[in-house]
Amino acid sequence: MKTTVKKMICLILALAVVIACFTACRDENGFNDKVEVTGLGLHVSENGWITLNGRPFYGFGFVFKDAFKMRLSDPSTDLEPYFAKLKDGGIPFVRIMLGFDTVEMVRKYMDERDAFFSAMDYVVETAKKYEIGIVANLFWDMECVATANWDNLKKMMTQDDSNAYKFCVKYIDDVVARYKEAPSVWAWEITNEANLWCETKKIPVVYTDGSTYDTNFTTEMLKQFYTYVSEEIRKADPYRMITNGDSSPRFFSKALREDYNSAPWDTYEDIVETFSIYTSGSIDCQSIHTPYISYLEKYTKAARELKKGLYVGAFSGSLYTNLDESKTPENDVYEANERDSFNAYVDAYLEYGIQMAAVRNFASYAVDPEDDASVEVGTESGVFRNTYVWDRIVSENAKLVTDGKNNASEYWGSVQS
């Protein structure tokens, strides 16, 4: 009898140890993937978890879109104070355009490659110095790429013998290969909100005789573009996260792409179908921008079903332009609404387990200088218009570090030489 009891006790203790070990390797939201760290930056695991150094990563960052553009426009631009401010605030990542939003930038890459990459190298190295990860957007404005190559968007997205198509492949090969070993480049992003063009944007096409006609920018075109671009990226970089840069889908995406209609609105199954189209090829993370809070549960569930990562590439509170510095959330109802809506978004992202979200924007030049919703930093001393934005993001990142969910410090300790 005593022997049987002892065996039962040993069995129970052994089972407890197994359960403890199993629980220890799980994220509180269910992460139990085995991740082999074979590269740098972020990686999406087999079941759609965004990981850093093999562990689920959570963090709030900023959209710092024009960092590279500033340096390219003026090589004397000192970006260190900006990155220093991010470092001081414990901001783990920024979303930066390492590509183009004007024809002039495309031509600079074509004609002045040394200057182009000198500016880009500076941004990547400065981010490394201050231990800030970059979500690197390659083709922020697709149309300027097509125009600079004397093509239209349809050719660029669907015809592999077109100048613009070949340009995209070459640019990917140049940039991804150049920064594959850069620890500050955390992820690759293809474009910005191109999904909002689907079935709504007209593409002018020129006949050989000079006459023109308009064709629609379609979801199928975008799917082809995402497929070949993401697969080209994946060939050059087998490890890093690849996201599309999409905004949140329209509420009637399926009706729009199938019938050019605004009804009926998408069901959950329609959202899954839409995400599966937008994450074609080697895209392993769906981007959404300022999603309606009421849709977050469906979005997170859909991404998990597809085993894709999900991140908010840009968000803000209800935008309110106000140049009167005397108006604050304490004495102005519109300012209060902007603050409260911002905090509601942050609360919702935490509630639904959104792993990454980037605030729009860091530094006032990233949007209209009069946009009071942007976080503005001076080059000598930090000046912030909406201080509650900065304070909340700094506070939430600090909590994520304390809770063991933000392991950026561990990552930098393992890669800095």
C-alpha atoms as one frame of an Amber mdcrd trajectory, in Angstrom:
protein
   0.000   0.000   0.000   2.783   2.420   0.980   4.604   1.577  -2.240   1.476
   2.328  -4.293   0.975   5.670  -2.538   4.609   6.586  -3.115   4.267   5.725
  -6.812   1.118   7.822  -7.100   2.822  10.754  -5.382   5.831  10.447  -7.709
   3.520  10.256 -10.709   1.616  13.365  -9.621   4.849  15.263  -9.001   6.222
  14.217 -12.380   2.995  15.290 -14.083   3.166  18.633 -12.284   6.698  19.163
 -13.535   5.642  18.372 -17.111   2.699  20.763 -16.871   4.923  23.456 -15.367
   7.491  23.046 -18.130   4.782  23.108 -20.780   3.226  26.234 -19.290   6.595
  27.954 -18.955   7.245  27.730 -22.674   3.837  29.134 -23.539   2.823  32.760
 -23.959  -0.209  33.673 -21.839  -2.194  33.900 -25.106  -1.243  30.395 -26.214
   2.170  30.588 -27.891   3.834  27.203 -28.019   5.717  27.298 -31.341   9.272
  26.145 -31.755  11.205  28.984 -33.373  14.692  28.416 -34.690  16.455  31.767
 -34.757  18.313  31.722 -38.068  18.258  35.411 -38.916  17.881  38.939 -37.604
  14.848  41.020 -36.725  11.258  39.853 -36.444  10.090  36.437 -37.556   6.561
  35.048 -37.879   6.266  31.583 -36.376   4.426  28.621 -37.867   1.169  29.615
 -36.195   1.352  33.340 -36.873   3.157  34.747 -33.841   5.437  37.739 -34.334
   8.664  36.766 -32.596  11.975  38.402 -31.726  14.876  36.178 -30.717  12.520
  33.208 -30.743   9.955  34.691 -28.332   6.638  36.511 -28.926   7.298  40.238
 -29.152   4.933  43.015 -28.085   5.574  46.724 -28.431   4.287  50.144 -29.420
   6.292  52.158 -31.937   5.921  55.203 -34.165   5.538  55.911 -37.848   8.738
  57.788 -38.697   8.026  57.730 -42.411  10.291  60.471 -43.723  13.503  59.775
 -41.802  15.301  58.494 -44.918  13.713  61.126 -47.152  14.992  63.909 -44.895
  18.559  62.661 -45.081  18.325  62.032 -48.830  17.011  65.563 -49.424  19.733
  67.103 -47.275  22.786  64.963 -46.401  23.616  67.291 -43.509  20.362  66.422
 -41.702  21.159  65.129 -38.228  18.711  62.396 -37.252  20.484  61.380 -34.066
  18.387  63.602 -31.780  15.259  61.906 -33.105  16.572  58.404 -32.509  18.008
  59.457 -29.153  14.531  60.609 -28.102  13.085  57.257 -29.134  15.797  55.429
 -27.223  15.243  57.524 -24.100  11.537  56.721 -24.260  12.084  52.989 -24.629
  10.427  52.945 -28.067  11.402  49.612 -29.663  10.623  50.201 -33.338   9.676
  52.703 -36.036   8.068  52.337 -39.455  10.233  54.079 -42.065   9.986  54.510
 -45.822  13.195  53.023 -47.206  11.892  53.486 -50.702   9.937  56.094 -52.612
   6.960  58.407 -52.510   8.012  60.719 -55.365   9.316  60.280 -58.903  12.351
  62.352 -57.884  13.327  59.784 -55.258  13.088  56.986 -57.824  15.305  58.937
 -60.221  17.778  59.549 -57.400  18.120  55.799 -56.960  18.546  55.361 -60.714
  21.012  58.188 -61.312  22.746  58.870 -57.973  23.043  55.497 -56.308  25.979
  56.428 -54.089  24.111  59.362 -52.584  20.918  57.336 -52.324  22.488  54.494
 -50.389  24.700  56.777 -48.333  21.540  58.331 -46.893  19.935  54.946 -46.347
  23.060  53.499 -44.715  23.068  56.445 -42.335  19.482  55.782 -41.246  20.043
  52.054 -40.771  23.278  52.600 -38.832  21.792  55.352 -36.674  18.884  53.087
 -35.786  21.390  50.392 -34.825  23.372  52.830 -32.684  20.262  53.720 -30.699
  18.861  50.176 -30.762  15.665  50.957 -32.640  14.143  48.388 -34.995  12.912
  49.444 -38.444   9.868  48.167 -40.296  11.272  49.004 -43.746   8.707  50.039
 -46.343  10.038  49.476 -49.878   7.419  50.934 -52.249   5.409  53.468 -50.253
   3.901  54.974 -53.410   3.703  52.417 -56.202   2.446  54.929 -58.734   5.592
  57.055 -58.660   7.659  53.918 -59.330   5.550  53.084 -62.383   5.668  56.676
 -63.657   9.438  56.971 -63.282   9.788  53.809 -65.367   7.436  55.054 -68.106
   4.877  52.400 -67.243   1.437  52.251 -65.672   0.440  50.414 -62.507  -1.188
  47.547 -64.381   2.064  46.733 -66.186   4.077  47.137 -63.018   1.914  44.722
 -61.076   1.194  42.065 -63.676   3.696  42.046 -66.558   7.119  40.613 -65.805
   8.577  42.090 -68.995   7.629  45.669 -68.070  10.237  48.225 -66.998   8.521
  48.894 -63.658   8.209  45.189 -62.812  11.910  44.637 -63.506  12.721  47.771
 -61.499  10.912  46.397 -58.435  12.793  43.116 -58.637  16.130  44.924 -58.932
  15.343  47.283 -56.056  14.429  44.376 -53.795  17.628  42.576 -54.716  19.674
  45.709 -53.984  18.074  46.726 -50.687  17.251  43.401 -49.085  20.672  41.953
 -49.858  22.375  45.118 -48.592  20.633  45.048 -45.207  20.075  41.346 -44.651
  22.732  41.394 -41.921  21.619  44.730 -40.430  20.190  44.096 -36.944  18.204
  47.357 -37.026  16.089  46.182 -39.970  13.358  44.176 -38.283  10.840  43.576
 -41.061  10.085  44.232 -44.731   6.929  46.065 -45.761   5.812  46.234 -49.383
   3.709  49.370 -49.841   1.269  51.673 -48.053  -2.510  51.189 -48.047  -2.643
  49.878 -51.621  -5.654  47.748 -50.700  -7.757  50.929 -50.485  -7.157  51.473
 -54.215  -8.704  48.140 -55.161 -11.769  48.552 -57.401 -11.818  52.314 -56.684
  -8.772  53.705 -58.524  -8.541  54.242 -62.275  -5.283  53.524 -64.111  -4.686
  55.547 -67.283  -3.395  53.324 -70.086  -1.876  54.747 -73.283  -2.364  53.061
 -76.632   0.483  52.989 -79.143  -1.293  55.704 -81.140  -1.258  58.006 -78.127
  -4.906  57.666 -77.180  -5.795  56.656 -73.637  -8.349  54.675 -71.692  -8.836
  53.918 -68.026  -8.685  50.493 -66.451  -9.543  49.600 -62.876  -6.993  48.900
 -60.175  -8.198  45.462 -59.091  -7.653  43.149 -56.159  -6.333  40.526 -58.560
  -3.629  42.952 -59.779  -2.601  43.712 -56.220  -2.498  40.005 -55.389  -0.112
  39.404 -58.316   2.093  42.298 -57.188   2.171  41.126 -53.575   2.997  37.592
 -54.693   6.011  38.337 -56.852   7.384  41.084 -54.610   7.090  39.022 -51.416
   8.606  35.948 -53.052  11.520  38.038 -54.317  12.050  39.361 -50.791  11.858
  35.857 -49.365  14.494  34.588 -51.784  16.892  37.259 -50.507  15.862  37.001
 -46.841  14.439  33.645 -45.715  13.813  34.768 -42.125  12.415  38.257 -41.583
   8.750  39.122 -41.307   7.137  40.373 -44.535   4.013  42.504 -44.271   1.932
  44.183 -46.953   1.458  47.681 -45.498  -2.315  47.525 -45.954  -4.866  49.655
 -44.250  -7.806  47.954 -42.585  -9.980  46.431 -45.318 -13.116  48.183 -46.425
 -16.203  46.909 -44.654 -17.540  45.601 -47.982 -14.312  44.342 -49.594 -15.837
  41.179 -51.045 -18.846  42.937 -52.580 -16.537  45.587 -54.010 -14.104  43.191
 -55.670 -16.804  40.872 -56.989 -19.563  43.289 -58.021 -18.202  46.834 -57.521
 -20.811  47.151 -54.811 -20.841  48.616 -51.299 -23.196  45.960 -49.924 -23.493
  43.553 -48.272 -20.886  44.207 -45.615 -18.293  41.523 -44.997 -19.011  38.557
 -42.774 -16.245  37.001 -40.698 -15.715  34.455 -43.468 -15.374  37.297 -45.982
 -12.693  38.929 -43.817 -10.743  35.660 -43.733 -10.995  35.464 -47.526  -9.857
  39.076 -47.896  -6.874  38.586 -45.588  -5.908  35.428 -47.467  -5.788  37.435
 -50.719  -3.792  40.278 -49.188  -1.268  37.860 -47.647  -0.502  36.074 -50.905
   2.931  34.732 -51.797   5.396  34.931 -48.914   3.610  37.624 -46.899   3.330
  36.318 -43.350   1.882  39.342 -41.550  -1.303  41.290 -42.269  -1.103  45.048
 -41.700  -4.105  47.105 -40.611  -4.322  50.870 -40.014  -6.532  52.538 -37.389
  -8.972  49.613 -37.322 -12.433  50.088 -35.880 -12.336  48.697 -32.363 -15.534
  46.739 -33.002 -13.710  44.773 -35.735 -10.571  43.912 -33.770 -11.868  40.593
 -32.499 -12.694  39.459 -36.044  -9.350  40.688 -37.400  -7.296  38.932 -34.722
  -9.315  35.733 -35.098  -8.985  35.802 -38.908  -5.223  36.303 -38.774  -4.867
  33.472 -36.258  -6.998  31.186 -38.458  -4.724  31.931 -41.420  -1.626  31.548
 -39.225  -0.478  35.051 -40.108   0.901  37.784 -37.919  -1.213  40.912 -37.397
   0.122  44.391 -36.688  -1.268  47.912 -36.672   1.016  49.867 -39.015  -0.502
  53.268 -38.157  -3.065  54.637 -35.734  -4.051  57.804 -33.923  -6.967  59.222
 -32.024  -9.747  61.151 -33.772  -7.667  63.745 -35.588  -8.217  67.328 -34.535
  -6.108  70.127 -35.977  -5.657  72.815 -33.386  -2.940  75.454 -33.488  -4.119
  77.160 -30.318  -1.748  75.795 -27.699  -3.984  77.120 -24.922  -6.589  74.458
 -25.783  -6.028  71.208 -23.941  -8.066  68.067 -23.229  -8.914  69.654 -19.891
 -10.584  72.739 -21.396 -11.595  71.745 -24.956 -14.106  69.043 -25.870 -12.438
  68.227 -29.213  -9.028  67.871 -27.628 -10.592  65.653 -24.987 -12.207  63.484
 -27.672  -8.876  63.106 -29.469  -7.153  62.033 -26.259  -9.942  59.675 -25.182
 -10.166  58.006 -28.580  -6.395  57.527 -28.634  -6.444  55.879 -25.233  -9.385
  53.703 -26.286  -7.338  52.363 -29.201  -4.384  51.550 -26.975  -6.683  49.834
 -24.456  -8.253  47.766 -27.241  -4.922  46.668 -28.715  -3.836  45.456 -25.305
  -7.155  43.710 -24.700  -7.102  41.827 -28.012  -3.421  40.946 -27.882  -2.264
  43.057 -30.835   1.481  42.458 -30.730   2.691  45.597 -32.527   1.140  49.004
 -33.176   2.737  52.178 -34.571   1.476  55.626 -33.606   0.985  58.125 -36.412
   3.308  60.074 -36.355   6.726  60.766 -34.909   8.023  64.222 -35.850   5.729
  66.845 -37.349   7.188  66.703 -40.862   5.730  63.214 -41.299   2.308  64.759
 -41.922   1.017  68.275 -42.394   2.949  70.428 -39.888  -0.372  71.800 -38.724
  -1.703  68.379 -37.797  -1.941  68.627 -34.037  -2.218  64.860 -33.690   1.422
  64.281 -34.565   4.119  63.930 -31.956   6.659  66.625 -32.668  10.290  66.485
 -31.653  12.798  69.296 -31.953  16.343  68.633 -33.098  17.852  70.100 -29.946
  15.307  69.645 -27.198  12.230  67.447 -27.379   8.971  69.336 -27.835   5.739
  67.359 -27.969   2.349  68.796 -28.779   0.184  65.983 -27.474   2.255  64.870
 -24.514  -0.302  62.271 -23.457   0.473  60.289 -26.651   4.153  60.054 -25.823
   3.523  59.420 -22.123   1.071  56.588 -22.758   3.286  54.826 -25.303   6.354
  55.123 -23.078   4.363  53.790 -20.131   2.889  50.816 -22.015   6.257  49.768
 -23.429   7.755  49.876 -19.950   4.963  47.607 -18.666   5.530  45.175 -21.545
   9.220  45.004 -20.623   8.366  44.361 -16.964   5.877  41.661 -17.961   8.488
  39.926 -20.114   6.634  40.589 -23.372   9.039  43.108 -24.858  12.456  41.444
 -25.202  14.068  44.078 -27.441  16.864  44.655 -24.907  17.702  40.944 -24.951
  17.746  40.994 -28.769  20.131  43.947 -28.945  22.374  42.371 -26.363  22.683
  39.306 -28.575  23.381  41.117 -31.860  25.408  44.221 -31.008  29.121  43.839
 -31.648
